[in-house]
Amino acid sequence: MKVAVIGLGYVGTVTSAVLASSGHEVCAVDVNPSKVAMLVDGRSPVIEPGLEDLVRAMTASGSLSATNDPRVALEGAESSLVCVGTPSSSTGRTDLQFVIRAVEDIGRHLREMGSGNNFHSVIVRSTVPPGTIEDVVQPALNAVIGALPVAVGAGMCPEFLREGSALSDFYSSPLTVIGTTDIRVAESVQRLFAFLGDPVRVVTPRIAESLKYACNAFHATKITFANEMGRLLRQFGVDAREVMDIFCEDTKLNISSAYLSPGFAFGGSCLPKDLRSLLYGAQINFLDLPLLSGVVQSNSLAVSAVIDRVVESDARSVALLGLSFKMLSDDLRESPYVMLAETLIGKGFDVRIYDPIVEPSKLVGANRDFVISKLPHLGRLLGTDPSEVLRGADLALVSSSDQSVIAALRAHPPKMIIDMCGRLGADLEALTGYEGVAWDCLPSPQPEVLQC
């Protein structure tokens, strides 16, 4: 298919060359005449291993060209890929002026040329904040095109390229995602990237836009985590490189999807204690570890945020379904749900508790001592039937997805449910009073997967 690529920066040049090498006819556009001249001459405007040779071969074959005139690039093109810069200001705000200008140029030239019965997909590859496609790109297209019968749709297709390994990253991308509400845009992306042989996941534009930010934030966090561990362990004469090499061998918990589900705070007998121990080691060695210190603060904020939501509601009676720090355990040590119950009781709420595992008579040792210090009247607060605990409750805080809990919620739904685990099921999430602890009240639609 014929494709217009808007922007000859890093992403645009790599994308142009790879798509041209995969059988597409690509015409790249840039306002900088030097970049255009370099590509026309078979040279890459950016430095990347292997890219110069690929650009030279593709321009020589005629499958890759460049121009300063968007109309030339858009003539006969089925899709346009917006790969312009999205710099941030000193406050962090993303500057979308180049995206808006590119989209308006595309819309204006499509309007002038007329698309007939052909459909044109405007696909944003630049990293943009959630809401950009719906609130900025689509309105900009509509404003320029007006009421003219030009068939055009928009979507977000994030890239996952690392400088220094962009070509191999492109050909072995971990996933291909298109965020759009127009199936025709999704089908365009499917055809565009069919050479990868991987399925295309279709999601909402905001999911696709958010995904790139989540990935980059996590990469930055991993680098900072490794560096903080290195600074600390060096004080103990430990080679952190060897520690992290072994650390990364654990693909069940460490390098995996484990612990990466949005939800409530962590607790238990290990994580809080060991994190405090690390931070103490940093303190006595006069080291500042802001990432790990921030983990403690962020975990506390997760608890206080839920407390604030309960206080701001009109509820007075609260059912807490799940008390241990995690399901299938009776460990109450530093459970955030114990802290939640303790605080709400202190604020005058009528709190009733159900946990399918916890039995006060069977608690021993440090586990028993902790809950007695926090909830000395647990025996009186703890019910044996979730339906009885829910009866008369204005609000339910639910961390357990035990079948007894699910059944009781279906039979006796309170006016408000705050889901702390995300495993309650679609029927309960559809209730009017349902809220996720860290997600919207309405669940996102399940992604569609198009097979390449």
ABEGO torsion letter per residue (X at the ends): XBBBBBEABAAAAAAAAAAAAAGBBBBBBBABAAAAAAAAAGBBABBBBGAAAAAAAAAAAGABBBBABAAAAABGBABBBBABBBBBBAAGBBBAAAAAAAAAAAAAAAAAAEAEABBBBBBBABBBBBGAAAAAAAAAAAAAAEABBBBBBBBBBBBBBBBGAAAAAAAABABBBBBBABAAAAAAAAAAAAAAGBBBBBBBAAAAAAAAAAAAAAAAAAAAAAAAAAAAAAAAGBBAAAAAAAAAABAAAABBABGABBBBBBBEAAAAAAAAAAAAAAAAAGBBBAAAAAAAAAAAAAAAAAAAAAAABABABBBBBEABABBGBABABGBAAAAAAAAAAAAGBBBBBBBAABBAAABBEAAAAAAAAABAAAAAABBABAAAAABGBABBBBABABAAAAAAAAABBBABBBBAAGAAEAAAAABAABBBAABBABBBBBBBBBBX
